[in-house]
């Protein structure tokens, strides 16, 4: 079992940067593939990024590739999402998630979810 709590969201201007954090409880954090998702009002939740158990493998949605970076610090039981060059279209609730799958492909592959943190980007 793992409990996830996100933080770091806020209101920023287009072009600004933010770093989101996801703190996990327990001592099994290193056993999970970790991912970030986002959901805008009236929209479906969409995949943003994921990172492997070892931290050596990452994957990003085309919409954020080159701007966002996912990383993890297993000693601190924390996963991060560093966001640069933010756009108004990035406005959403960002949630982190943990998966027991080596390569999760769909939302149902993630068994644990945080409550989410709001990111609002003004033009």
N, C-alpha and C positions, 0 to 999 in steps of 0.2 A: 504494500500500500504506500501511496505517496500523496501528500497534501501540498498544493501549489498556491502561492500568493503572489500576484503581480503588483508592481509599483513603477513609478516613473512617468506616468502619463501626465498630460497637461495641455494648455493652450499655447500654441506657438504660431509664428508667422511663416509663410511660405519661404522655403530656402533654409530654414533653421534646422537644428539637430536635436534629437532626444535619445536617451538610452533607457530602455525598459529593462527591468529586472524581474526575475521569477524565482522566488525562494521556495525550496522544497524541504519538507520535514522528513525525518527518518534517515536511515543510513543506506538505503537501496537506490539512491539517485543515479549512481553510475551505471545501473543495470538498464536504464531506460533511454530510448531514443526520445529526444525532446523536440517539440515544434512550437511555432507561433502561428496563430490564426487571427483574423480580424473580421469584424462584422459591422457594416454601416447600417443606419436605420433603413428598414424596408428591403434590405439586401440579404442574400444568403451568406453564411459564414464561409470565408475563403482562406485557403492555405497561403501562408506568407513565407515561412522558412522552416527547415528542420536541421538537426545536427545529430550525428551518430553517437553511439555509446562511447567510442574512443575519442570523439571530438575531431577526428581526421576527415570525416566526410560531411559535407553540407549540401543543401539543395535550396533553391530560391524560386519563388514565383517570378515570371518574366517581368511583372509590373514593378518589382522592387530590386531586381538584380542590378548590381553595381552601385546601389544606394544604401542598402541595408546589409548588416553583417550579424550573423548569429554566432554566439560563442558560449562556452560553458566552463565552469570552474567546479569540478567535482569535490574538491576539498572544502568548498564553501556551500555546496549543494545549491548552486545558483546557475541559471541560464540567462543570457543577456540578448537583447536585440538593439544594436546600435543603428540608428536611423539618421541619414544625412539627406540634404536637399529635399526636405519634406514638401509635399504638394497638397493642395486642398483635397484631392481625391484619396489621400492617405487617411483622412478623417474616419475614425472607426473605434470600436471597442476592441482592444487587443488582448487576446487570451493565450496563455501558454498551456501546453498539454504534454502528457507523457504516454509513451507507447511501449509495450513489451515486444512489438515486432521489430525486426532488424531494419526493414524498409517499409514503414507504414505508407500507404497510398491513399487511403480515404479516412474521413473523420472517425468512422467506427473503429479504426485501428488504434485510436488513442483512447485509453481507458480512464485517464485522469485529467481533469481540467481545473484551471484556476477560475476565479470570479471575474477577471478582466479588469483592464484599466483604460480609461478614456483618453484618446489622442485627438485633439482638434487642431486643424491647420487652417489659418485664415489666409485669404489672398491679399 
